[in-house]
Amino acid sequence: MSIFSLVFSFVISFGLLLIAMTVHEFAHGLTAYKLGDPTARQSGRLTLNPLAHIDPFWTILLPLVLFLSTAGNFVFGAAKPVPINYWALKNPKRDIIWIGLAGPFANLILAFTIAQVLKFVPHPGLPAHLLFNLLTINVVLAVFNLIPIPPLDGSRVLMGLLPEDLSRQYAALERYGFIILFAFIALGIFDRILWPLVGAVIRMMGIGA
């Protein structure tokens, strides 16, 4: 692949990833706002403007490094987390579960919508290819974020379900969360679990994967 093709491919992949991440973070912020926490709105994060959700490392540098290191075969990243004031929520223990689920659920709704559109788009072709990639990125974000390792969304759900003392102890793992995640990635654990789940979800939407 030429340098021009690689750069063009990254720009397209990054754009699709940014769409999925923006929807994800907006859903967190909107759910928190509906449940009594105005922090996301006050900090300018209750928006579908991608620029408000960009983090220099997780949104730009990490996807670029992954894309280049895999010769354009893989791109992944994360947006700047939406700030949540736990104690501003109407029912913190319950509401943190809904906030945690909101991002992945929004990605799955978008993926399902794209799957329905794809049924009417000619295959093969550039529009179908782009839509399928956007669908896949949304499903990957949803499945990956449901892993119960802090600071991923699945950990918020688990913390809401655990008794208060265990929840606090579990939350303390967040300082090691990214170390654990990178260790799992390096050991190939996610390859054996994440991708089969992603493929299964896409097939459930009526799209071959």
C-alpha positions as CSV (number, residue, x, y, z in Angstrom):
1,M,0.0,0.0,0.0
2,S,1.4,3.4,-1.0
3,I,1.9,6.2,1.5
4,F,-0.9,8.2,-0.1
5,S,-3.3,5.2,0.1
6,L,-2.3,4.6,3.7
7,V,-3.0,8.2,4.7
8,F,-6.3,8.3,2.8
9,S,-7.4,5.1,4.4
10,F,-6.5,6.4,7.8
11,V,-8.5,9.6,7.3
12,I,-11.5,7.6,6.3
13,S,-11.2,5.1,9.2
14,F,-10.5,7.9,11.7
15,G,-13.6,9.8,10.5
16,L,-15.8,6.8,10.9
17,L,-14.3,6.1,14.4
18,L,-14.9,9.7,15.4
19,I,-18.6,9.4,14.4
20,A,-19.0,6.3,16.6
21,M,-17.2,7.8,19.6
22,T,-19.1,11.1,19.4
23,V,-22.5,9.2,19.5
24,H,-21.1,7.1,22.4
25,E,-20.1,10.1,24.6
26,F,-23.1,12.1,23.7
27,A,-25.3,9.3,24.9
28,H,-23.5,9.2,28.2
29,G,-23.9,12.9,28.7
30,L,-27.5,13.0,27.7
31,T,-28.4,10.1,30.0
32,A,-26.6,11.7,32.9
33,Y,-28.4,15.0,32.3
34,K,-31.8,13.3,32.2
35,L,-30.9,11.7,35.5
36,G,-30.1,14.9,37.2
37,D,-26.4,15.6,36.5
38,P,-25.8,18.8,34.4
39,T,-22.0,18.4,34.4
40,A,-21.7,17.3,30.8
41,R,-23.9,20.2,29.6
42,Q,-22.0,22.7,31.7
43,S,-18.7,21.5,30.4
44,G,-19.8,21.8,26.7
45,R,-19.9,18.0,26.2
46,L,-23.6,17.5,25.6
47,T,-23.1,17.9,21.9
48,L,-22.7,15.9,18.7
49,N,-19.8,18.1,17.6
50,P,-16.8,15.7,17.5
51,L,-14.3,18.4,18.4
52,A,-15.7,18.6,21.9
53,H,-14.9,14.9,22.5
54,I,-11.4,14.7,21.1
55,D,-8.5,13.6,23.4
56,P,-5.0,14.2,21.9
57,F,-3.7,10.7,22.9
58,W,-6.7,8.4,22.9
59,T,-8.5,9.9,19.9
60,I,-5.6,10.9,17.6
61,L,-2.3,9.4,18.6
62,L,-3.5,5.9,19.6
63,P,-5.6,5.3,16.5
64,L,-2.7,6.5,14.3
65,V,-0.1,4.2,16.0
66,L,-2.5,1.2,15.8
67,F,-3.3,1.9,12.1
68,L,0.4,2.3,11.1
69,S,1.6,-0.7,13.2
70,T,-1.0,-3.0,11.6
71,A,-0.3,-1.6,8.0
72,G,-3.9,-0.2,7.9
73,N,-5.7,-3.3,9.1
74,F,-6.9,-2.0,12.4
75,V,-7.8,1.3,14.0
76,F,-9.3,1.9,17.4
77,G,-9.3,4.7,20.0
78,A,-11.3,6.4,22.6
79,A,-12.9,9.8,23.1
80,K,-12.3,12.1,26.1
81,P,-14.7,10.7,28.8
82,V,-17.7,12.7,29.6
83,P,-17.5,14.1,33.2
84,I,-20.0,12.6,35.5
85,N,-20.8,13.9,39.0
86,Y,-22.0,10.8,40.8
87,W,-23.5,12.6,43.7
88,A,-25.6,14.9,41.5
89,L,-27.6,11.9,40.2
90,K,-31.1,11.4,41.5
91,N,-30.3,7.8,42.4
92,P,-26.5,7.4,42.1
93,K,-26.3,3.6,42.6
94,R,-29.0,2.9,40.0
95,D,-28.4,5.8,37.6
96,I,-24.7,5.0,37.1
97,I,-25.8,1.7,35.5
98,W,-28.0,3.4,33.0
99,I,-25.2,5.9,32.2
100,G,-22.7,3.1,31.7
101,L,-25.1,1.3,29.3
102,A,-26.1,4.4,27.4
103,G,-22.9,4.6,25.3
104,P,-22.8,1.0,24.1
105,F,-26.5,1.0,23.6
106,A,-26.3,4.1,21.4
107,N,-23.6,2.5,19.3
108,L,-25.7,-0.7,18.9
109,I,-28.8,1.4,17.8
110,L,-26.7,3.2,15.2
111,A,-25.2,-0.1,14.0
112,F,-28.6,-1.7,13.7
113,T,-29.9,1.4,11.8
114,I,-26.9,1.1,9.4
115,A,-27.6,-2.6,9.0
116,Q,-31.1,-1.8,7.8
117,V,-29.8,0.8,5.3
118,L,-27.2,-1.6,4.0
119,K,-30.0,-3.9,2.8
120,F,-30.9,-1.3,0.2
121,V,-27.4,-0.3,-0.8
122,P,-25.8,-2.0,-3.9
123,H,-23.0,-4.4,-3.1
124,P,-20.1,-4.2,-3.7
125,G,-19.4,-0.5,-3.8
126,L,-17.8,2.3,-1.8
127,P,-21.0,3.4,0.0
128,A,-21.6,-0.2,1.2
129,H,-18.0,-0.6,2.2
130,L,-18.1,2.6,4.3
131,L,-21.4,1.8,5.9
132,F,-20.2,-1.7,6.8
133,N,-17.0,-0.3,8.3
134,L,-19.0,2.2,10.4
135,L,-21.4,-0.5,11.5
136,T,-18.4,-2.7,12.6
137,I,-16.7,0.2,14.5
138,N,-19.9,0.8,16.4
139,V,-20.3,-2.8,17.3
140,V,-16.6,-3.0,18.4
141,L,-17.0,0.1,20.6
142,A,-20.2,-1.3,22.2
143,V,-18.8,-4.8,22.9
144,F,-15.4,-3.5,24.0
145,N,-16.8,-0.9,26.4
146,L,-19.1,-3.5,28.1
147,I,-16.0,-5.3,29.4
148,P,-16.1,-4.8,33.2
149,I,-12.6,-3.4,33.6
150,P,-12.3,0.2,34.9
151,P,-12.7,2.7,33.3
152,L,-14.7,1.0,30.6
153,D,-18.5,1.3,30.7
154,G,-19.0,-2.3,31.9
155,S,-17.2,-1.4,35.1
156,R,-19.8,1.3,35.8
157,V,-22.6,-1.2,35.4
158,L,-20.8,-3.7,37.7
159,M,-20.1,-0.9,40.3
160,G,-23.8,-0.1,40.3
161,L,-24.7,-3.7,41.0
162,L,-22.1,-4.4,43.7
163,P,-22.6,-3.6,47.4
164,E,-21.2,-0.2,48.3
165,D,-18.0,-1.5,50.0
166,L,-17.1,-3.8,47.2
167,S,-18.0,-1.1,44.6
168,R,-15.5,1.3,46.2
169,Q,-12.8,-1.4,46.2
170,Y,-13.5,-2.2,42.6
171,A,-13.4,1.4,41.6
172,A,-9.9,1.7,43.0
173,L,-8.7,-0.6,40.2
174,E,-9.2,2.2,37.7
175,R,-5.7,3.4,38.2
176,Y,-4.5,0.1,36.8
177,G,-7.3,-0.3,34.3
178,F,-5.4,0.6,31.1
179,I,-2.4,-1.5,32.2
180,I,-4.8,-4.5,32.5
181,L,-6.4,-3.7,29.1
182,F,-3.1,-3.4,27.3
183,A,-1.9,-6.7,28.9
184,F,-5.1,-8.4,27.7
185,I,-4.6,-7.0,24.2
186,A,-0.9,-8.1,24.2
187,L,-1.7,-11.6,25.3
188,G,-4.4,-11.9,22.6
189,I,-7.2,-12.5,25.0
190,F,-9.4,-10.0,23.4
191,D,-8.8,-11.5,20.0
192,R,-10.2,-14.8,21.2
193,I,-13.2,-13.1,22.9
194,L,-13.9,-9.7,21.4
195,W,-13.9,-10.5,17.7
196,P,-16.1,-13.6,17.9
197,L,-18.7,-11.5,19.9
198,V,-18.5,-8.7,17.4
199,G,-19.1,-11.1,14.5
200,A,-22.0,-12.7,16.3
201,V,-23.7,-9.3,17.0
202,I,-23.2,-8.3,13.3
203,R,-24.8,-11.6,12.1
204,M,-27.7,-11.1,14.5
205,M,-28.3,-7.8,12.6
206,G,-28.7,-9.8,9.4
207,I,-25.3,-8.8,8.0
208,G,-22.7,-11.4,7.0
209,A,-19.4,-10.9,9.0
